[in-house]
Amino acid sequence: MKTLENLLAMKVRTRNDIEFTPDFRVAVQGPKEGGTHIIIHPSGHNGDILDFIVKGNELIPFRGA
């Protein structure tokens, strides 16, 4: 299973072989399961997309469809 920690630690390379951590995009999907459904993914780069439900300051992995 992919974790938020692993996603945020990912590195990408430029054409000049420079390695860096990308920016990430948080996209709100709407209300769900008593909170707000969001997705997090690297902005402008290939990578995993993780789904969460936000309740207050808590992130809960979203497992539904």
C-alpha positions as CSV (number, residue, x, y, z in Angstrom):
1,M,0.0,0.0,0.0
2,K,1.3,3.5,-0.9
3,T,1.5,5.9,2.0
4,L,1.3,9.7,2.2
5,E,4.8,9.7,3.6
6,N,6.1,7.8,0.6
7,L,4.3,10.0,-1.8
8,L,5.6,13.2,-0.3
9,A,9.2,11.8,-0.2
10,M,9.2,11.0,-4.0
11,K,11.8,12.4,-6.2
12,V,11.7,13.2,-9.9
13,R,14.5,14.0,-12.4
14,T,14.9,16.8,-14.9
15,R,16.4,16.3,-18.3
16,N,19.7,17.5,-16.9
17,D,19.5,14.6,-14.3
18,I,18.8,16.9,-11.4
19,E,16.7,15.2,-8.7
20,F,14.1,17.2,-6.8
21,T,10.9,16.8,-4.8
22,P,7.8,17.9,-6.9
23,D,5.0,20.1,-5.7
24,F,1.8,18.3,-4.9
25,R,-1.8,19.1,-5.8
26,V,-4.7,18.7,-3.4
27,A,-8.0,18.4,-5.2
28,V,-11.3,18.5,-3.2
29,Q,-13.7,15.9,-4.5
30,G,-16.7,16.9,-2.2
31,P,-18.4,15.8,0.9
32,K,-18.3,12.1,1.7
33,E,-18.5,9.8,4.8
34,G,-19.0,12.7,7.2
35,G,-16.0,14.7,6.0
36,T,-14.5,16.1,2.8
37,H,-13.0,13.7,0.2
38,I,-9.7,14.9,-1.3
39,I,-7.0,13.5,-3.6
40,I,-3.3,14.3,-3.4
41,H,-0.9,13.7,-6.3
42,P,2.3,15.1,-7.8
43,S,1.6,18.2,-9.8
44,G,2.8,17.8,-13.4
45,H,4.5,14.5,-12.9
46,N,3.5,10.8,-13.0
47,G,2.9,9.3,-9.6
48,D,0.4,7.8,-7.3
49,I,-2.8,9.4,-6.4
50,L,-3.9,9.0,-2.8
51,D,-7.5,9.5,-1.6
52,F,-8.4,10.7,1.9
53,I,-11.4,11.9,3.9
54,V,-10.6,15.0,6.0
55,K,-12.4,15.3,9.3
56,G,-11.2,18.4,11.2
57,N,-7.4,18.0,11.2
58,E,-7.5,14.2,10.7
59,L,-6.7,12.5,7.4
60,I,-8.4,9.1,7.0
61,P,-7.5,6.9,4.0
62,F,-10.5,6.6,1.7
63,R,-11.1,3.1,0.6
64,G,-14.5,3.4,-1.1
65,A,-15.4,4.0,-4.7
